[in-house]
C-alpha cells in the first residue's frame, strides 16, 4: 500500500491533480447526500465518495446528473490543481 500512496503523491507532484468540490456545492444548495442520491438514482456510497473527494475514477454520466440537479457546471465540481513548480534552489543538492 505504501508504494501506491507514494506513486499517487509523485503523480500529483508531477502532473497536478483533481479536487472534487461537491461538499461545498451541496452545502451551498442545502441538499443532503441522501436526497441527491435518491433524485439521481445513484447509490449513496458513490455520492459519498464524490462528497468526500475519495473517488478514484470519475463517471461523467454521474457528474452530468449532479450538475443538472444542483444547477452547476462541471468546473464547479471538478477543480484541476496544477503541479507545484519546484524551485531549483530548494531542490538543488549540489553546492
Residue pairs with C-beta under 8 A, 6 or more apart in sequence:
11 17
12 83
13 83
13 84
14 83
15 83
16 80
16 81
16 82
16 83
17 80
17 81
18 58
18 78
18 79
18 80
18 81
19 53
19 78
19 79
19 80
19 81
20 50
20 51
20 53
20 55
20 58
20 77
20 78
20 79
21 53
21 76
21 77
21 78
21 79
22 50
22 51
22 53
22 66
22 77
23 51
23 52
23 53
25 70
25 72
25 76
25 77
26 32
26 33
26 36
26 51
26 70
29 70
29 71
31 69
31 70
33 44
33 47
33 48
33 51
34 44
36 42
36 47
36 66
36 69
36 70
37 43
37 44
37 46
37 47
39 69
40 62
40 65
40 66
40 68
40 69
42 62
42 65
46 55
46 62
48 54
49 55
50 62
50 66
50 77
58 78
63 74
63 77
63 78
66 72
66 77
67 73
67 74
67 76
67 77
